[in-house]
Structure formats: C-alpha cells, structure tokens
Amino acid sequence: MNAPLDPVIAQIIPLLPLRDPNTMTPQSARDALRALAASRAAVPPPPVAAVEDMKVKGAAGPLAARVYRTGNGTSPTVVFFHGGGWVAGDLETHDRQARWLAIETRAVVVSVDYRRPPETRFPGAFEDAFAAMRDVSERIAAFGGDGRHLGVAGDSAGGNLAAATAIACRDAGIKLSAQLLVYPVTDVFGNYADESENARFPSRAENAEGYFLSRAVMEWFAGHYLSDKSHGADWRVSPLRAKTLAGLAPAIVCTAWFDPLRDEGAAYAAALSAADVSTRHYSGAGLIHGYFGLGEASATARAEAQRARADFKALLERGA
C-alpha cells in the first residue's frame, strides 16, 4: 500500500495556485507562480558561488538564461527547463530549484527561459529547448568546460521539454550523460480530455482533483500549448510516442503518487527501461506534483528530491 499524503504537504495544498481553469488566464497563471516565489523572499535562497544572467540561442532569437556555479573548476553542465504548464513559470519561479540542482550535483546549471504559449504555441518551446541545448553543447567551455559530462533536466512541462530534447540530442549526435525528468508530461494525445486516452493512465482519474495539479488544469495547459489536437501524437510533445527510445542518455524519472501525471511518467520510465536505457524511477510516495519545490517545508519531499539528484550527479560524473 502506498504511503498516505504527507501531512505537511496536505496543509500546503490549499495555499497553492493554478487550481481553477475556469477563471485562469495565461497572465493570471504567470502572476500566481511569480507571487508564490515572491512569498518566500524573506527566506534566503540556497547559496551558490555565482549567479549570472545571460543569453543562449533559441530557435527564433536569443533566450534569457541564468547560470549557477558552485565553484571555478571544470565540472558537469546541466541545461534545466522550468515547469509551469508551458504557459507559466520562468527563471524566477524556479530559481531555488536550479540552485539546489547546482549545489547537490556540483554542476554548472543553465536555466533556460523558453518562449511560452499562447504567444508561441507548439513546437516553439521544444524548438527553443533543443536550440539552447545545442548552443550550450557547442560553447561548453563557457559553462562546465567538459562536453563528456553534459545533462538535461526539467520538471513538469520542463520535464517534457527535457525528455524531448534528449531524443533530439540522440538524433543529432549530441552526447548526453544523463537526463533528470521530474514528474514529466509524456503523452498529451487527447489533450487530457479524451476519455479513452485518459483511461490508459488511471492516475488521471484517481488524482483528477484535490492534490494541487488537476486533470482539468492539464487540459487547460495542453489547450494553450497545442493549436491543433492532432499535435499530441507528435513525439516532440509526447515523447512516450517516439518511434524508439533506444540509445537515449541514462535517465532518472521522478513521479508523485498523488499526481494526475503519475502513470504517464511511470510508463515513460518503463518504456526507457524496455529500450535498454539505464533508468531509475522514484515513485514519490506520499507526494504531489511540484514536490521538488516543497523541500524546504516537507522533509519527505526533500529526501526524495535529494535521492534523485544524487543519482543524477553520479550519472553526470560518469560521463557519456
């Protein structure tokens, strides 16, 4: 039997935003995530040696990026994509997550602010993510300095971009040593509204509402990202539907038990393993979507995130 919902997180859920798709707008979603990040301003952020705002190449022009360093020597490099349903989220909302990633992996972390819908719909975010990864790989001396130790990471919609970018890197001959996919979106076909598609993933019904991220909000996000529902069959938004996952970088896949995305994330971990990709899956017992951002409040969330980042660190250090 799975662990019950972490009691600390149960108290936090009513305070979390993005829970009413009937009244939510793209701007209100962005404002809500920014406000959540700002509410912790009085708590000092995890300290790193240096933080630098810069630009990386996107598919249609420069993208804002933030580089986190824990030292001056050669180290692995990780390109990180923030979550927020593709629509919301930015460098500020995920600043603490990027810091913890840098601290616990001892890597140079490059957090990338891709273009968002509805202003730029699919495949804009994916194309930006892959362009940024290519740019960092080609300019590795400006980051960690060692192209054999390059990884990609992301949470939620950012996990979706990280997974798709890993596939694109394989196809382009860009060697990655690891991918960290945190409660990733892996199959958008049906836009979370199609009953037969939803039935393939029981967590979409079991955790449809009441645990922060809802199935209805995922339908709202997908509807903003995809201008045509048929795009959901494209591996660039639904990596679980890629023709083959063979040859991808070793993966750490994290899901949360009380999350509508749980089963598609677990299915992706299983598909990676079936394709002989070295994969470790953390099931997030007692946890909800977004728990990587709740580690300062919940010991359960912190411990699960730390285990995943430690495994990711080991893969990065092993190298491609």
N, C-alpha and C positions, 0 to 999 in steps of 0.2 A: 504494500500500500504506500502511496506517495505521502510525503510529509505534508502536514497541513500548512495553510498560508502562514508565512512568517508574521507574528503578531505586530512587530514594529511596522512592517510594510502595510498591514491591514489598517493601521492608524494613519498612514501617509496617503493611501489611495484617495480619500475624499478631497485631499488638497491638490491633487494633480490635475492638469488641464487637458484639453483636447478630448473631451468626453461627450460633446453634443454636436453631431454632424448636422443637425437641423438648423442650428444657428451659427455654426462655424464658417468663417471665411478664410481665404488664404492669409490675409493680413492679420486677422484675429488669432489664427494659429501661430503665426510667427511672433506676434506680440506676447502671446501667452507663454511660449517657450523662453523667450527673452526675459520675461518677468520672473519665471521660475528660477532662471540662472541668477538674475539680479537679487533675488531674495536671499541668496547665500553670500552676498557680497561682504558681509561682516566676518565671515569665516575665511581666514587666509587660505589662498589656494595652495595646493601641494607645491613645494619649492623645487624648481629645476635651475640648472646653471644659467641658461639663457633662453629667451623667447624672442623670435624675430618675425615680424610681418613682412611678407614678400609676395612676389607674383610667380605663378607657374603657368605653363602653356595650357590653355583649354582648346576645345575643338573650334571655337569661333573667336578666340581672343584671350588675353590674359585673365587668369583667375586669382582671386585673393587666396593666400595660403599663410599658415602660421607654422613656424619651425621651432620645435622644442629640443633642447640639448641638455644632457646631463653631464657632459664633460667635453674635452677638447680633442681627444684622440680618435682614431679610426673606430668605427662602430657599425652595427647594422643600421639600415634605414627602413622605416615603415611609412608608407603612404596611408593616411587614415581618412575615411569618409564618414561624416556625421550622419546621424539619423534625423527623423522628423517627417517621415512620410513623403520624402522627396520635396514636399511643399514648404515645410518649415525647417527649423534647425539651421545653425550657422557656426562660425568659428567660436563665437561667444558661448552659445548654449552647450557646446561640447568641450570647452576649454579644460575643465577638470578631468574629463575622461582622457583627453590627449595627454595631459600631464601625468596621470597615473600610468598610462601606457609607456611613456618615455621613462619614468622612474623605475618601473618594475621590469622592463625589458632591457634597459640601458641602451636603447636605440635612439637615433635621431628620428623624431616623429614629424612628418609633414602633413598637417591637417589642411584639407583642400575644401574650398567653398565653391561647389559646382553650381551651375545655373539651375533654377528651380521652376516647376510649373506653378500656376498656369501660364506664366510668361513664356517659358520654354518647356514644351512638352517632350515626351519620349520621341527619339532617343537622346535628347540633349544632355541629360545628366550622365548617362552612360558614356557618351562620346567625350564629355569633359573629363570624366574619371579616367578613362583609358589614355586620353591625351596627357593628362597630368602625370600618370604613372610612367608613360613613355618619356616625358620630359625629365622627370626625376632620375630615371634609369640612365638617361644619356648625359646627365650632369651630376652623376653620383659623387664626384669629387667635391661638389659644393655642399654635400649633405654628410652621410656617414663615411663616404670615401671608399667603400668596398662593395662592388657590384655583385659579389657572390653571396652577400647577406642582405637581400632585399625582400621585404614582405609587404603585404597589403592587409588592411584591417578596416572594419566598419561595423556599425551597429544599426539594426533595423533596416531602413531604406539604404543606409550606408553599407550595411552588410550585404544587401542585394547588389549594390554597385561594386563592392569588393569581390564578391563571388563572380560576377560577370566580367570584371576586369581581369581576374585570374585566368579565366577561359581565354579572353582576348590576348593576354600575355603569352599563354602557351601557343596560340595560333600564330603569333607574331615573332616567336622565338626569343621572347624576353624571359629570362630565367628568374623565377621567384623561389625563395627558400621556404616560404610559409604564407598561409592565409589564416586570419582570425575573423571568423564570421559570427557576430553576436546577434542572437535572435533575428536571423536574416529573413527577408522576404524572398522566397524562392520560386513561387508559382502564382502568377497573377491572372492566369487564364480564367475568364469568367468574372473578373473584377470583384470577387468576393460576394457576388450577388446571385450567381448561378447555383441552384440547389444541388444539382448532380456533381458539380465540381467541389462545392463545399463539403459534400458527403464523403469525399475522398480523404478529408482531413477532419476527424471528429472534434479536434480542439476548437475548430471554428464555431461549433455549436456549444460544446462544453464550457468554453470560455468566451462566449459571444459578448457578454457584458458583465460588469461588476469588478473587473480587475485592471482598471486604467484603460489600456488599449482594447477597443471593442471591434467586433467584426464590422459593424456599421461604419465606424471611422475608417477602417481599412478600405471599405468600399468607396468612401469619400476620397481618400488619398488616391486610390487607383484611378478613379474617375477623373481626377485632376491631372495625373501624370500621363495617362493614355488618351489620346484624342480619338482613337478607334479601338473598340474592344478586341478586335482581331489581333492587335499588337501583343496581347497577353500570351500568344503562342510563341513569340519571339524569345530565344534564349537570352537575349540582352536584357530582358526584364524578367524572364522566368528561367533562370539557369537550370532548374530541375528538368527542363525540357530540351536541354542541349543534346545534340546527337550522340556525343560521347564526352565523358568526364575523364577519360584516361589521360595520363600524363600531366595532370594538374599538380600544383605545389601541395605539399602536405598541409592538412587542414586541422584547425581547432574550431569546432562548431558548438556554440552555446545556445541552448534554448531555455525557456522558462516554463514551468509546469502550468501555471495559471496565465496562459497567453494564447490567444487565438492562432498565433503563428507557430505554436509549438510543433505541430505534426508535420508541417511542410519543412521546417528546419531539420527535424529528425529524419525525414525522408531524404533530404539532401545529404545529410551525413551518411546515411545508409547507402545512397547511390554512389557517393565518393568511394566508400569502402568497397563496394561491389566492382568499381572500376580500378581497384588495386591502388587507390590513392591512400596513403597513410593518413588516417583520420582518428581524432579523438573527439567524442561527443560528451558535453556536460549538459545534464538534463535540467538543471536549475530547480531542484526540489524546493517547494515552498515559496517560489519566487514568481515575480510578474515581469512582463515586458518592461524594459527600461531599468532593470536592476543594476546594471553597471554604473548608473548614475546615482544609485542609492547607497553606495558602500559606506559613506560617511555616517549614515544613520543606522543601517542594518548590518550586524555582524555576519549574518547568513549571506547577504548579498556580497559583502566584502570578501569573505572567504572563497566563494565560488568564482568571483572575478579574478582573485589573486591566483587561484589554481590554473585558470585558463591562461592568464598572462604568463605564468611561469612556464607552462608547456610551450607557448608561443615563443618565448625567449629562447628556450632550448632548441627549437627548430631554426630560429634565426641564426643562432650561433653555429649550428651545424653547417648551414650554408647550402646553396644549390649545387 
